[in-house]
């Protein structure tokens, strides 16, 4: 029995490894659900109007992907709330795993808990806008690149390209801010041919949201 108990609470036990990310996810989920409010801030009403009017774009850079996904559901207000809460939960868990590359589990847990509690991160999960997606996708992209650095497995590189394009689709202006990191990583960490393919893939994937956004703008002004 003692050996079984020691195995259960061993640092390498699966249950022990899963406890921090599960606790972080539950903390973020419960706090965001309890604090969820109505459509009251900044672009929130404009997003809702664009969805109900089936335009799916507001002022540049449009946010077509964000609004189009929310528009797939009967109630766009609830859809945006659910999206942003899930973005927040996933962001904190991914931040924890990214922090494990640099420190132990305890410090990674405390860092992720702080990340969950920062005003901007908390607030972005409560308002009906695109900010919460940027708590997730840049960190997730960085995490995928760290995994590639560790394992040299191509799947992580292509995952980073997909994550970057998706995050840029939700908030294109922040995608522009993140792109220099991809360029730097490609120039410093990748062979020239692979760097060119990686950057080209990232850019091509962005057309999956850029083209529909441009078409939606054209329809909205015509």
N, C-alpha and C positions, 0 to 999 in steps of 0.2 A: 504493500500500500504506500509506504514512504517513497519507494522508487517511482511509483506511478504518479504521486503528487509532485515529486521533483521534476519529472518529465513534463507534467502539465504546466508548471510554472517556469519552465526553462526559458531563457531568452530566445531560443530558437524554435519554441513551440508556435504552431500556426495560430492558435488562439491568442497568444500574447502578441504576436506580430500584427494581428488584425484589430486588436483592441484600440490602439490610438486612432487609426483612421475612422473606425466605426464611431468612436466617441466624438471625434471632430465633426463627422457628418451629422450625427444626431444633434449636437449642439447648434450647428449652423442651421439645420432644418427647423428645429423647434423655435429658435430665436427669430428666424425670418418669418415663419408662419405667424407667430404671436404678434409681430410688429407690422404685419402686412397692412397697407392702407389703401385708400381709394386713389383714383387718377387725379392727381393734384399738382404735379410739378413739371415745369419746363415743357419738354416735347411730348409728354404723355398724352394729353388730349389730341395733339396733332397725329400721333401714331394711331390712335383709336379711330379718328375720323378718316384717315387714309385707308384703313382696313375696311371699315364699314362702306366707304365709297368705292372700294376695290381699285384704288389707285396704287396703294402699297408704297408710295414714296412721299416724303415730305421735303424739306429744304435739303440742299446738297449736304452730305453725299447720299442722301436718299434713304438708305437703310431698307432696301427692297427685300433682302433675304429675311431679315428680322420680322418685318411686317407680313411677308407672304406666309411664313411658317405660322405666325399667330393667327392669320386669316384662315388657316385650315380648320380651325375649331369654331364651334358655334358662338362662344363668348370670347371675344378678343381680349377683354380686360382680364379675365381669369387666365387665359392662355399666356399672356405676357407675364403675369404674376408667377405662374408655374414655371415658365421658362427661366425667369430670373432667379427664382429660388433654387432650381436645379443647377443653374450655372454656378451659383454661390456655393452650394454644397460640393459640387465636383471640384470647384476651384480650390477649396481649402484642402480637400483630400490630395489633389495633385500637388499642391504646394508642399504638403507634408512629405510626399515621396521624392519630390525634387530636393528638399532640404536634407534628406537622408544621404545624398551624395556628398554632403559637406560636414555632417555632424551625426551624433548618435540619436537614438529614438527619442530620448527625453527632450533634448534641445529642439529636435525637429518638431515634436509635438507642441512645445511652447511657442515656437516660431509660427506654426500653422494656426494655433489658437489666437495669437496676436494678429495674424493676417485676417482671420475671420472677424476680429473685433475692431479693426481699423474703421474709422468713421466712413471713409469713402467706400470701402468694400461692403460694409453693412448697408449703407444708404443705397448703393447701387442695386442691391437685391430687393429693395422696397419700392422703388419708383418704376413707373411704366416707361422705361427707356432702354437704351442699348448698352448701358455701361457695364452691367453685370457680366456680359459675355467677355468683356476684356479683363475681368478678374480671372477668367478661366483660360482662354485660348493662348495668350502670350506665354503664360506659365507652362501650359501643356506643350506648346511648341518647344520651349526651352528644355522641358523634361525629356521630350523625344530626342532632342539633339544630345543631351547628356547620355541617354541610353545608347545612342549610336556611338558616342565616344567610348563608352565602356565595352560594348560588345562588337562594334564594327559590323553590325547586322544592317543590311540595306533597308529592311522593312521599317526601321526606326527613322531613317532619313526620309522615306516616302511618306511615313505617317506625319512627320514634321511639316512636309509640304502641304498635305491635306489639312492639317490643323491650322497652319498659317492662312491658307486660302479661306477656310471656313470662318476663322476669326475676323479676317479682313472683310468677309462678306457681311458679317453682322455689324461691324463698325469700320467702314473703309478708311476713315482718317487715322485710326489707331493702327490699321494694317500698314499704312504708309510709314508710321513711326517705327514699327517693328521690322520693316524690310531691311534697314541697314544692318541689323543683327544677323540676318540670314546671309547678307553679302559678306560681312566680316567672317562669319563661320565658314562660308564657302571658300573664301580667299586664304584663310589661315589653316583650316582643318581638313580640307578635302583636296584630292587630286584634281587637276584642272578639268579633266573631262567629266568627272562625277559632279564637280561643282557646277559646271555649265548645265548639265542635265537636271540637277536639283533645282537650280534657280529657274530654268525654263519650265519645269514641271509646276513649280509654285505659281509662276505668272500665268501659265495656261489655265490652271485650275481656277484662277481668279476670274476668268472670263465666264465661268458658270454663274456668277452673280453680276458681273459688270455688264454683260450684254442685256439681261432682263431689266436691270436698273435703267439703262439707257433707253430701252424700248418703252418702259413705263413712264419715264420723263417725257418722251416724245408724245405719248398718248395724253398725258396730263396737260400739256401746253397746246395741243392741237385743237 
